């Protein structure tokens, strides 16, 4: 399925990172194993694990949703990922 995914990963320090990608599996591998392609934030917080993803047909929609998620409180993000503390 071609399109975009908004995803959230939980880092080893229990922090959360949100991003968009066309391939969540590939992106997760990059976050965990590739210093050149991983986000600067996740490079120093490995390993990361995928805790949430949503599919959108277009990049603009995925970017809007990413922005919405990033504005949520930590508790809101945990509820979204069903990882409430």
ChimeraX attribute file (.defattr): number of C-alpha atoms within 10 A of each C-alpha:
attribute: neighborCount
match mode: 1-to-1
recipient: residues
	/A:1	7
	/A:2	10
	/A:3	13
	/A:4	21
	/A:5	25
	/A:6	25
	/A:7	25
	/A:8	27
	/A:9	22
	/A:10	22
	/A:11	22
	/A:12	14
	/A:13	11
	/A:14	10
	/A:15	13
	/A:16	21
	/A:17	18
	/A:18	17
	/A:19	20
	/A:20	21
	/A:21	18
	/A:22	18
	/A:23	15
	/A:24	18
	/A:25	10
	/A:26	10
	/A:27	20
	/A:28	20
	/A:29	15
	/A:30	17
	/A:31	25
	/A:32	20
	/A:33	14
	/A:34	13
	/A:35	13
	/A:36	10
	/A:37	13
	/A:38	17
	/A:39	16
	/A:40	11
	/A:41	13
	/A:42	21
	/A:43	19
	/A:44	15
	/A:45	16
	/A:46	15
	/A:47	17
	/A:48	22
	/A:49	16
	/A:50	18
	/A:51	17
	/A:52	18
	/A:53	16
	/A:54	13
	/A:55	17
	/A:56	17
	/A:57	13
	/A:58	13
	/A:59	16
	/A:60	11
	/A:61	15
	/A:62	22
	/A:63	18
	/A:64	11
	/A:65	19
	/A:66	19
	/A:67	14
	/A:68	10
	/A:69	19
	/A:70	16
	/A:71	11
	/A:72	12
	/A:73	10
	/A:74	15
	/A:75	12
	/A:76	15
	/A:77	20
	/A:78	18
	/A:79	12
	/A:80	16
	/A:81	18
	/A:82	11
	/A:83	13
	/A:84	11
	/A:85	7
